[in-house]
Amino acid sequence: MTGRGHFRGLGRQPARLVGSLGGADGLWRRPARIVDLSLGGARLETDAEVPTGAAVRLSVESPNRWDPLDVSARVVWAHARDGVSEIGLAFEPSPAVMRGLVDLLTLDAYET
C-alpha cells in the first residue's frame, strides 16, 4: 500500500526512461518520460491530455534493446497541471512484452 492509500499488486521502481505515448489507433504520439515502472504498469509525464479509460500504446526506449519496447495499456488515472500530464497506466502485455519488461526492470542501469 502506498502513502495515498492505493493498493498496487506489483511494486513500481523509480525510473528515468525516455519513451512516447500514443493512441491505440496510431493516430497520435507524444514524447513521454517514464517516472516509475513495474510489470503491471507505469507512471509517466507527457504533454498529452488523455482521458481515464483510454486505450494507449507506450513505447519505452531501453538501453538493452535495439528497438523500443511497445506495450498496450489503459489509462487508469490522469492529472494535468501547467501543461504537463501525469498519467498512470495499467499494462495489457503479451508474453513477449512481459519478457521485455522483466529484462528492463532487472537492468542495473535502467534508472539513468
Wavefront OBJ file of the C-alpha trace (Angstrom):
o trace
v 0.000 0.000 0.000
v 1.312 3.461 -0.858
v 1.053 6.596 1.247
v -2.014 7.694 -0.705
v -3.993 4.634 0.366
v -3.812 2.905 -3.014
v -3.157 -0.813 -3.279
v -0.840 -1.963 -6.026
v -0.388 -5.659 -6.806
v 3.105 -5.161 -8.272
v 5.551 -2.683 -6.766
v 6.892 0.019 -9.026
v 10.526 1.012 -9.251
v 11.693 4.577 -9.867
v 12.864 5.115 -13.429
v 14.116 7.857 -15.683
v 13.365 6.400 -19.082
v 12.522 8.108 -22.353
v 9.574 6.957 -24.384
v 6.448 8.004 -26.174
v 2.731 7.619 -25.595
v 0.279 7.192 -28.421
v -3.282 6.273 -29.146
v -4.019 2.583 -29.625
v -5.341 3.564 -33.068
v -1.944 5.061 -34.019
v -3.415 8.487 -34.829
v -1.306 10.435 -32.321
v 2.007 10.078 -30.476
v 3.678 12.360 -27.907
v 7.032 12.214 -26.096
v 6.869 10.845 -22.556
v 9.148 10.452 -19.551
v 8.606 7.253 -17.559
v 8.783 8.113 -13.847
v 8.235 4.645 -12.412
v 7.688 1.200 -13.840
v 6.530 -2.304 -12.910
v 5.392 -5.435 -14.699
v 1.822 -4.215 -14.314
v 2.041 -0.548 -15.230
v 3.840 2.775 -15.213
v 3.568 6.403 -14.192
v 4.690 8.895 -16.796
v 4.761 12.568 -17.647
v 3.804 13.931 -21.053
v 2.229 16.991 -22.649
v -0.714 14.923 -23.942
v -4.025 15.055 -22.092
v -5.507 11.563 -22.185
v -8.816 10.603 -20.554
v -9.107 7.877 -17.941
v -10.034 4.579 -19.590
v -8.355 5.375 -22.917
v -6.503 2.565 -24.698
v -2.915 3.639 -25.450
v 0.475 2.322 -26.572
v 3.582 3.106 -24.543
v 6.907 2.852 -26.326
v 9.912 2.678 -23.966
v 13.489 3.318 -25.062
v 15.635 0.646 -23.419
v 19.423 0.613 -23.062
v 19.485 -3.165 -23.688
v 17.287 -3.320 -26.831
v 17.752 -2.165 -30.411
v 14.088 -1.268 -30.767
v 11.786 0.354 -28.222
v 9.569 -1.892 -26.107
v 5.928 -1.297 -27.156
v 3.268 -2.047 -24.556
v -0.523 -1.883 -24.845
v -2.053 -0.170 -21.821
v -5.107 1.537 -20.404
v -5.084 4.914 -18.634
v -6.225 4.353 -15.044
v -5.723 7.916 -13.808
v -4.506 11.242 -15.153
v -3.756 14.667 -13.673
v -2.872 17.726 -15.763
v -1.143 20.813 -14.390
v 0.791 23.613 -16.086
v 0.845 21.841 -19.468
v 2.193 18.565 -18.059
v 0.040 15.474 -17.613
v 0.964 12.815 -15.094
v -0.616 9.551 -16.207
v -0.964 6.133 -14.582
v -1.097 3.158 -16.924
v -2.157 -0.452 -16.413
v -0.363 -2.683 -18.919
v -2.066 -5.298 -21.098
v 1.141 -7.082 -22.119
v 1.711 -10.116 -24.287
v 4.159 -12.810 -23.101
v 6.893 -11.331 -25.327
v 6.348 -7.845 -23.904
v 6.356 -9.273 -20.367
v 9.821 -10.741 -21.037
v 10.958 -7.317 -22.267
v 9.631 -5.670 -19.105
v 11.422 -8.231 -16.924
v 14.660 -7.540 -18.804
v 14.169 -3.806 -18.429
v 13.398 -3.989 -14.707
v 16.436 -6.167 -13.969
v 18.927 -3.805 -15.626
v 21.369 -2.191 -13.212
v 21.418 0.906 -15.394
v 17.714 1.380 -16.061
v 17.498 4.356 -13.708
v 19.624 6.643 -15.863
l 1 2 3 4 5 6 7 8 9 10 11 12 13 14 15 16 17 18 19 20 21 22 23 24 25 26 27 28 29 30 31 32 33 34 35 36 37 38 39 40 41 42 43 44 45 46 47 48 49 50 51 52 53 54 55 56 57 58 59 60 61 62 63 64 65 66 67 68 69 70 71 72 73 74 75 76 77 78 79 80 81 82 83 84 85 86 87 88 89 90 91 92 93 94 95 96 97 98 99 100 101 102 103 104 105 106 107 108 109 110 111 112
